[in-house]
Amino acid sequence: MIDEVNDACKKLNKGLGVPVSPPNPGEKALGRASAVNVVLGIGLVAVGALTSLKWCAVLGIAAIGSSAVMAWESKRRRDD
């Protein structure tokens, strides 16, 4: 998924004449980011559950979902 987004960004940058290349994180970087997102997501869900700040719970659920996508991408890169 990251490769597809990077390819689309490269085409857009080339069309606009912008010499910026998007980052291409490796397997370890994706794994670390996934772990951090899980911890932050659980913390935000806990804060949202214990207080009246329900937006924290929603943000925490989004962080956990993002973590799952990054873990899947990391596994896919490991298998390639």
Stockholm file with secondary structure:
# STOCKHOLM 1.0

chainA/1-80         MIDEVNDACKKLNKGLGVPVSPPNPGEKALGRASAVNVVLGIGLVAVGALTSLKWCAVLGIAAIGSSAVMAWESKRRRDD
#=GR chainA/1-80 SS CHHHHHHHHHHHHHHHTCCCCCCCCCHHHHHHHHHHHHHHHHHHHHHHHHSSCHHHHHHHHHHHHHHHHHHHHHHHHHHC
#=GC SS_cons        CHHHHHHHHHHHHHHHTCCCCCCCCCHHHHHHHHHHHHHHHHHHHHHHHHSSCHHHHHHHHHHHHHHHHHHHHHHHHHHC
//
